[in-house]
Amino acid sequence: MMKEENLEEASGDTVEEHESERGFCGCCCIPIHWFKMLATEMHWSFVLGVVVVYGISQGLGGALGRVGTEYYMKDVQKVQPSEAQVYGGITSIPWLVKPIWGLLTDVLPIFGYRRRPYFIFAGFLGVISMLLLSLNEKLHLVLALMSLTAGSAGVAIADVTIDACVAQNSIHHPSLAADMQSLCALSASIGALVGYFMSGIFVHLIGPKGVFGLLTIPAGLVFLIGILLDEPSMPNFDYRQVNQRLIDAGKAMWTTMKCPDVWRPCLYMYISIAVSLDIHEGMFYWYTQDSKDGPAFSQETVGFIFSIGSVGSLLGAILYQNVLKDYPFRDLLFWTQLLFGLSGMLDLILVLRLNLKFGISDYFFIVIDESVFQMIGRLKWMPLLVLSAKLCPLGIEGTFFALLMSIDNVGLLSATWGGGFLLHVLKVTRTNFDSLWLVILIRNLLRVSPLCLLYLVPRGDPNSSFLPADFLVTKEGTEPQATENIELVSLINDVDGK
């Protein structure tokens, strides 16, 4: 009897071990099955396109490009912090005209295709611009700026084109819309984490120009997506209707923007972003300067700090999704804007070296600073994104959302140039950081100033509707799902009817 009981116990332990092993293997296999399901439902080339554009081009490439560009401007071109701020704004200009790229991919097929030629052009532009930066020993500043701007344009065009593919597949496969957004976010987050972690190491080993050489790989993969993407051909497209479609799109967007329920929140979004001055280059020059007054961080340390910051951003998105997403816009924006201003005081503590008086090392303190900044910045940004989506009328959702994102990008450009102007006025240079504390203090005060304009934001929550009723219905007889260009149907008809 004792032997039988021992045998039963041994067999029971074996079964439990097999079940635990199966459970672990099952957890590991879930992402693989998920990718297979998406590839089966929407073709593997689309899934590969999302991973390449969001994960490799924007996530990994964007992280490498950011750190590489900062060291390129500082160590190769040897520009002042205020000048680097202005040049960074110039290279972001292609992102301001995202609606133009979106309209072109919607209404102007090339050789019978709406998406593939734009991927090919974006990849070609990125490869050529990065090669020019990496191979030229003494590239003039103007040509370097043109190359960086061209590379940024390549990434922006690929971003808009894959967004159009995601929007189109979301309509044909509505049950998988959330899965597609999760794929985009997951790819971008993982790519940014890996990119920032490796960026400092690569800058140290091969220099910023070597990093630009590596960035030809993401651009080349975007070019490859243009060749591999599964897309039906449109051989008999009537190009004579392109001008009319562009005119109709402009009329539709102008009609929407004139609505007070739309332009008032848009005005708040622009001002709240524009007055939050970006002085990142001044801080970057200070904490990488080899002097006794600053931390003198190495390239590897800077890359690791940015990677930790991206973790903070991811935590902010998770916190918003699980805790704060149902709060009213005005209440949530009040607290996030206030915390955004207060979080800037961590920079002031670091620059004044007060952290050392409390026994906190520079490295540990700046990791906390960057994590808190990114997390609160994400919490501030998420409700603005949701509000922007709620302001988009039916029929031109994609194009109008791109327009709203362009308004936000204009705000970011204004903040970047405003920060550069403040650094210049207070004489913060490559070697003189005596007034950097005052720059930080002014920035922090300006960060809380948008609280006075919160009355422009509607009181509702994400479950509320803010647009008039005529913006929320489609004209009878239109079937937007049956047409390739779904974004311009309903509101164009309303405009023509008026």
Legacy VTK file of the C-alpha trace (Angstrom):
# vtk DataFile Version 3.0
C-alpha trace
ASCII
DATASET POLYDATA
POINTS 498 float
0.000 0.000 0.000
2.794 2.385 0.828
4.463 1.698 -2.533
1.213 2.408 -4.378
0.750 5.710 -2.545
4.332 6.719 -3.346
3.795 5.850 -7.002
0.600 7.946 -7.112
2.370 10.911 -5.499
5.275 10.619 -7.942
2.930 10.437 -10.928
0.978 13.432 -9.597
4.181 15.477 -9.265
5.142 14.510 -12.833
1.765 15.649 -14.181
2.078 18.977 -12.346
5.573 19.487 -13.754
4.331 18.764 -17.290
1.413 21.155 -16.821
3.706 23.911 -15.573
6.055 23.340 -18.505
3.099 23.421 -20.881
1.864 26.638 -19.252
5.256 28.319 -19.649
5.582 27.162 -23.265
2.012 28.305 -23.891
2.801 31.801 -22.620
5.855 31.940 -24.875
3.829 30.744 -27.858
0.986 33.260 -27.422
2.814 36.121 -29.226
3.820 33.738 -32.021
0.238 32.558 -32.504
-0.920 36.182 -32.382
1.494 37.188 -35.148
0.456 34.154 -37.206
-3.204 35.085 -36.812
-2.589 38.671 -37.953
-0.453 37.495 -40.871
-3.148 35.016 -41.935
-6.006 37.507 -41.719
-4.284 40.523 -43.305
-1.308 39.080 -45.228
2.183 38.699 -43.813
3.533 41.666 -45.807
1.259 44.078 -43.906
2.392 42.734 -40.507
6.009 42.954 -41.650
5.369 46.537 -42.820
4.050 47.570 -39.395
7.027 46.002 -37.619
9.512 47.609 -40.025
7.989 51.113 -40.049
6.973 51.392 -36.386
9.510 49.109 -34.749
12.654 49.432 -36.869
12.327 52.749 -38.726
10.621 54.903 -36.068
11.456 53.018 -32.865
14.966 51.662 -33.337
16.009 54.131 -36.054
14.410 57.099 -34.321
16.300 56.378 -31.094
19.641 55.903 -32.866
18.990 58.985 -35.006
18.142 61.212 -32.042
21.260 60.420 -30.039
23.465 60.352 -33.141
22.166 63.747 -34.311
22.744 65.364 -30.929
26.364 64.229 -30.808
26.792 65.084 -34.511
25.712 68.682 -33.902
27.783 68.964 -30.721
31.033 67.198 -31.686
31.156 67.284 -35.511
29.402 70.508 -36.524
30.257 72.146 -33.159
27.174 74.375 -33.016
25.843 76.194 -29.959
22.932 74.710 -27.934
20.512 77.416 -29.125
21.497 76.759 -32.744
21.035 72.997 -32.277
17.497 73.699 -31.026
16.664 75.674 -34.182
18.212 73.079 -36.483
16.280 70.325 -34.730
13.084 72.221 -35.475
14.017 72.527 -39.145
14.537 68.780 -39.503
11.042 68.169 -38.054
9.296 70.267 -40.723
8.331 67.207 -42.864
6.158 66.042 -39.973
4.216 69.323 -40.089
2.849 68.516 -43.531
1.612 65.007 -42.752
-1.874 65.756 -44.159
-0.278 66.437 -47.548
1.473 63.051 -47.530
-1.781 61.435 -46.421
-3.819 63.064 -49.165
-1.283 62.079 -51.795
-1.365 58.424 -50.760
-5.181 58.518 -50.827
-5.883 60.339 -54.086
-2.735 59.996 -56.226
-1.775 56.437 -57.186
1.573 55.969 -58.930
1.790 53.282 -61.622
-1.533 51.936 -60.372
-0.564 51.628 -56.677
-1.510 53.835 -53.715
0.981 52.632 -51.084
3.916 50.723 -52.578
5.515 53.625 -54.536
5.451 55.842 -51.435
7.255 53.218 -49.372
9.848 52.861 -52.129
10.313 56.643 -52.360
10.556 56.991 -48.543
13.163 54.232 -48.315
15.198 55.614 -51.220
15.156 59.103 -49.665
16.324 57.726 -46.318
19.154 55.630 -47.767
20.568 58.467 -49.898
20.398 61.073 -47.115
22.017 58.816 -44.492
24.775 57.747 -46.889
25.554 61.393 -47.633
25.876 62.146 -43.917
27.986 59.107 -43.106
30.429 59.127 -46.038
31.221 62.835 -46.323
34.094 63.825 -44.049
33.500 67.592 -44.016
29.879 68.109 -44.948
28.750 71.740 -44.834
26.154 72.522 -42.170
23.518 73.502 -44.768
23.940 70.236 -46.662
23.884 68.306 -43.386
20.597 69.982 -42.441
19.148 69.187 -45.855
20.179 65.538 -45.489
18.726 65.270 -41.992
15.494 66.897 -43.191
15.324 64.514 -46.147
15.824 61.551 -43.816
13.063 62.883 -41.566
10.804 63.237 -44.617
11.438 59.604 -45.527
10.379 58.451 -42.049
7.300 60.748 -42.099
6.137 59.510 -45.526
6.539 55.877 -44.443
4.634 56.657 -41.225
1.667 58.197 -43.058
1.601 55.393 -45.618
1.550 52.590 -43.044
-1.099 54.537 -41.084
-3.241 54.500 -44.224
-2.736 50.734 -44.496
-3.718 50.284 -40.848
-6.836 52.445 -41.298
-7.854 50.529 -44.404
-7.375 47.129 -42.728
-9.256 48.367 -39.651
-12.301 48.877 -41.856
-12.037 45.561 -43.655
-11.250 43.714 -40.383
-13.011 45.744 -37.634
-12.648 42.961 -35.065
-8.842 43.213 -35.402
-8.591 47.015 -35.165
-7.440 46.913 -31.525
-4.920 44.174 -32.348
-3.425 46.336 -35.094
-3.034 49.309 -32.747
-1.441 47.016 -30.160
0.967 45.744 -32.824
1.909 49.329 -33.733
2.425 50.412 -30.113
4.309 47.251 -29.159
6.630 47.504 -32.150
7.393 51.179 -31.494
7.991 50.683 -27.752
10.304 47.701 -28.124
12.173 49.361 -30.989
12.726 52.552 -28.971
13.911 50.618 -25.909
16.445 48.636 -27.915
17.501 51.679 -29.942
18.169 53.933 -26.970
19.982 51.168 -25.117
22.355 50.615 -28.064
22.626 54.246 -29.203
25.277 55.345 -26.716
27.351 52.217 -27.346
27.311 52.755 -31.117
28.107 56.473 -30.824
31.079 55.570 -28.623
32.349 52.811 -30.933
31.742 54.220 -34.434
30.852 57.879 -33.842
27.714 59.774 -34.933
28.538 59.474 -38.638
28.864 55.726 -38.239
25.413 55.717 -36.634
24.050 57.503 -39.714
25.565 54.728 -41.796
23.659 52.155 -39.720
20.434 54.089 -40.318
20.581 53.121 -43.982
19.431 49.649 -42.844
15.977 50.764 -41.553
15.543 52.917 -44.674
16.502 49.978 -46.880
13.934 47.798 -45.116
11.245 50.422 -45.794
12.269 50.298 -49.471
11.906 46.500 -49.329
8.373 46.817 -47.903
7.439 48.843 -50.971
8.447 45.867 -53.104
6.878 43.135 -50.963
3.601 44.750 -49.884
0.513 42.933 -51.117
-1.645 45.632 -52.763
-4.170 45.407 -55.615
-3.343 47.358 -58.751
-5.513 50.192 -60.190
-4.501 50.263 -63.865
-7.375 52.449 -65.110
-7.259 55.258 -62.579
-8.552 58.604 -63.889
-5.881 61.166 -62.926
-8.148 64.024 -64.011
-10.125 63.694 -60.761
-7.086 64.217 -58.502
-7.349 68.017 -58.396
-11.055 67.891 -57.565
-10.473 65.411 -54.776
-7.786 67.604 -53.244
-10.084 70.634 -53.444
-12.949 68.693 -51.855
-10.691 67.513 -49.044
-9.573 71.075 -48.337
-13.178 72.308 -48.250
-14.171 69.519 -45.890
-11.349 70.210 -43.439
-11.931 73.972 -43.527
-15.634 73.494 -42.771
-14.767 71.343 -39.778
-12.113 73.706 -38.433
-14.581 76.635 -38.435
-16.738 74.813 -35.879
-16.157 76.334 -32.379
-16.319 72.881 -30.816
-13.248 72.009 -32.896
-11.055 75.100 -33.092
-11.244 75.940 -29.368
-9.693 72.635 -28.183
-7.216 72.835 -31.078
-6.141 76.278 -29.903
-5.591 74.952 -26.378
-3.574 71.994 -27.661
-1.307 74.256 -29.692
-0.744 76.801 -26.892
-0.200 74.176 -24.185
2.502 72.540 -26.304
4.078 75.739 -27.672
4.593 77.486 -24.310
6.175 74.374 -22.758
9.563 75.430 -24.074
11.977 72.693 -25.112
15.485 73.345 -23.748
16.734 69.799 -24.178
19.858 70.807 -26.113
20.969 73.116 -23.315
20.575 70.309 -20.793
22.278 67.815 -23.128
25.328 70.051 -23.631
25.539 70.640 -19.874
25.445 67.021 -18.711
27.778 65.770 -21.472
30.301 68.616 -21.169
33.642 67.399 -19.818
33.980 69.826 -16.914
33.924 69.836 -13.127
30.628 71.759 -13.005
28.530 69.047 -14.697
28.034 65.284 -14.513
30.105 64.676 -17.705
28.083 61.637 -18.746
29.533 59.274 -21.351
27.765 58.278 -24.585
26.794 54.890 -23.127
25.285 56.555 -20.065
23.247 58.979 -22.179
21.824 56.121 -24.239
20.890 54.204 -21.102
19.226 57.288 -19.592
17.067 57.717 -22.695
16.143 54.026 -22.641
14.990 54.331 -19.030
12.983 57.389 -20.082
11.171 55.356 -22.712
10.211 52.889 -19.962
8.693 55.813 -18.053
6.710 56.766 -21.151
5.420 53.204 -21.459
4.405 53.207 -17.776
2.525 56.451 -18.340
0.564 54.906 -21.204
-0.273 51.844 -19.068
-1.348 54.053 -16.145
-3.613 56.097 -18.395
-5.154 53.008 -19.999
-5.906 51.227 -16.723
-6.680 54.074 -14.303
-7.213 57.498 -15.908
-8.808 56.961 -19.305
-12.402 57.648 -18.143
-11.674 60.905 -16.306
-13.057 64.174 -17.787
-10.634 65.898 -20.135
-10.552 69.200 -18.277
-9.850 67.646 -14.847
-7.170 65.312 -16.157
-5.434 68.039 -18.182
-5.414 70.339 -15.132
-3.484 67.854 -12.997
-1.162 66.621 -15.732
-0.268 70.172 -16.783
0.379 71.142 -13.159
2.540 68.060 -12.550
4.329 68.717 -15.835
5.408 72.112 -14.534
6.401 70.783 -11.126
8.421 67.929 -12.622
10.655 70.525 -14.280
11.944 71.451 -10.820
13.948 68.209 -10.882
16.074 69.739 -13.658
16.610 72.814 -11.492
17.742 70.651 -8.559
20.167 68.815 -10.840
21.687 71.956 -12.396
22.076 73.660 -9.010
23.750 70.424 -7.758
21.363 70.231 -4.802
21.031 66.495 -5.313
24.680 66.071 -4.249
23.981 67.896 -1.007
21.305 65.287 -0.257
23.723 62.491 -1.086
22.026 61.510 -4.399
24.386 60.813 -7.283
23.954 62.579 -10.620
23.408 59.304 -12.448
20.660 58.066 -10.137
18.970 61.461 -10.004
18.870 62.021 -13.771
17.435 58.519 -14.287
14.591 59.488 -11.914
14.282 62.890 -13.625
14.016 61.422 -17.129
11.589 58.687 -16.064
9.254 61.118 -14.285
9.422 63.598 -17.171
8.571 60.959 -19.773
5.791 59.412 -17.690
4.059 62.732 -16.958
4.610 63.861 -20.539
2.849 60.701 -21.748
0.000 61.215 -19.265
-0.374 64.771 -20.579
-0.224 63.652 -24.215
-2.659 60.719 -24.079
-5.856 62.703 -23.313
-4.909 65.173 -26.054
-4.675 62.276 -28.497
-8.063 60.926 -27.409
-9.609 64.384 -27.622
-8.162 64.821 -31.116
-9.767 61.554 -32.203
-13.121 62.713 -30.767
-12.915 65.908 -32.861
-12.653 64.042 -36.182
-15.899 63.967 -38.210
-17.050 60.893 -40.051
-15.776 60.580 -43.583
-12.433 62.360 -43.146
-11.247 60.783 -39.898
-7.779 59.832 -41.107
-6.952 63.032 -42.957
-8.382 65.305 -40.260
-6.549 63.424 -37.492
-3.322 63.937 -39.455
-4.199 67.656 -39.614
-4.643 67.805 -35.834
-1.343 65.996 -35.321
0.273 68.580 -37.613
-1.092 71.357 -35.404
0.495 69.627 -32.434
3.751 69.306 -34.381
3.657 73.051 -35.096
3.345 73.507 -31.333
6.394 71.291 -30.802
8.303 73.301 -33.403
7.319 76.549 -31.655
8.463 75.098 -28.313
11.787 74.011 -29.820
12.514 77.360 -31.449
11.251 79.259 -28.384
13.583 77.246 -26.180
16.470 77.929 -28.526
15.689 81.661 -28.454
15.631 81.650 -24.637
18.978 79.843 -24.492
20.424 82.414 -26.903
19.056 85.439 -25.014
20.383 84.208 -21.663
23.743 83.352 -23.268
23.827 79.620 -22.624
26.621 78.358 -24.882
28.771 75.267 -25.338
30.949 76.262 -22.387
28.889 78.790 -20.398
25.974 77.415 -18.366
25.753 80.098 -15.681
22.205 81.097 -16.687
20.886 77.591 -17.348
19.100 77.536 -13.982
17.185 80.691 -14.961
16.215 79.146 -18.309
14.814 76.128 -16.456
12.889 78.308 -14.010
11.283 80.366 -16.810
10.389 77.169 -18.660
8.732 75.716 -15.552
6.625 78.834 -15.045
5.527 78.786 -18.677
4.573 75.120 -18.379
1.802 75.908 -15.891
0.502 78.970 -17.781
-1.902 76.942 -20.012
-4.000 76.263 -16.898
-5.550 79.685 -17.544
-6.908 78.436 -20.886
-8.540 75.210 -19.737
-11.962 76.744 -20.405
-11.263 76.063 -24.096
-11.350 72.302 -23.398
-14.781 70.637 -23.261
-15.955 69.345 -19.891
-16.882 65.881 -21.162
-15.006 62.612 -20.862
-13.836 60.206 -23.605
-17.336 58.711 -23.753
-18.909 62.062 -24.646
-19.566 63.459 -28.112
-18.375 66.991 -28.868
-19.206 67.516 -32.545
-22.536 68.804 -33.874
-24.948 66.144 -35.112
-24.410 66.916 -38.812
-20.725 65.990 -38.453
-21.580 62.587 -37.019
-23.784 61.180 -39.774
-22.966 60.095 -43.263
-25.106 61.048 -46.153
-27.557 58.345 -47.142
-26.540 56.322 -50.127
-22.788 56.550 -49.527
-20.933 53.349 -48.779
-17.519 54.319 -47.485
-16.433 50.739 -46.952
-16.882 49.955 -50.622
-14.405 52.535 -51.814
-10.665 52.630 -51.503
-10.620 56.307 -50.534
-12.873 56.164 -47.510
-11.742 59.362 -45.847
-13.339 62.029 -48.010
-16.872 60.797 -48.635
-19.471 62.085 -46.205
-18.317 65.572 -45.314
-17.495 66.430 -48.941
-21.106 65.663 -49.802
-22.270 67.869 -46.930
-20.034 70.705 -48.122
-21.287 70.452 -51.681
-24.851 70.367 -50.421
-24.349 73.661 -48.623
LINES 1 499
498 0 1 2 3 4 5 6 7 8 9 10 11 12 13 14 15 16 17 18 19 20 21 22 23 24 25 26 27 28 29 30 31 32 33 34 35 36 37 38 39 40 41 42 43 44 45 46 47 48 49 50 51 52 53 54 55 56 57 58 59 60 61 62 63 64 65 66 67 68 69 70 71 72 73 74 75 76 77 78 79 80 81 82 83 84 85 86 87 88 89 90 91 92 93 94 95 96 97 98 99 100 101 102 103 104 105 106 107 108 109 110 111 112 113 114 115 116 117 118 119 120 121 122 123 124 125 126 127 128 129 130 131 132 133 134 135 136 137 138 139 140 141 142 143 144 145 146 147 148 149 150 151 152 153 154 155 156 157 158 159 160 161 162 163 164 165 166 167 168 169 170 171 172 173 174 175 176 177 178 179 180 181 182 183 184 185 186 187 188 189 190 191 192 193 194 195 196 197 198 199 200 201 202 203 204 205 206 207 208 209 210 211 212 213 214 215 216 217 218 219 220 221 222 223 224 225 226 227 228 229 230 231 232 233 234 235 236 237 238 239 240 241 242 243 244 245 246 247 248 249 250 251 252 253 254 255 256 257 258 259 260 261 262 263 264 265 266 267 268 269 270 271 272 273 274 275 276 277 278 279 280 281 282 283 284 285 286 287 288 289 290 291 292 293 294 295 296 297 298 299 300 301 302 303 304 305 306 307 308 309 310 311 312 313 314 315 316 317 318 319 320 321 322 323 324 325 326 327 328 329 330 331 332 333 334 335 336 337 338 339 340 341 342 343 344 345 346 347 348 349 350 351 352 353 354 355 356 357 358 359 360 361 362 363 364 365 366 367 368 369 370 371 372 373 374 375 376 377 378 379 380 381 382 383 384 385 386 387 388 389 390 391 392 393 394 395 396 397 398 399 400 401 402 403 404 405 406 407 408 409 410 411 412 413 414 415 416 417 418 419 420 421 422 423 424 425 426 427 428 429 430 431 432 433 434 435 436 437 438 439 440 441 442 443 444 445 446 447 448 449 450 451 452 453 454 455 456 457 458 459 460 461 462 463 464 465 466 467 468 469 470 471 472 473 474 475 476 477 478 479 480 481 482 483 484 485 486 487 488 489 490 491 492 493 494 495 496 497
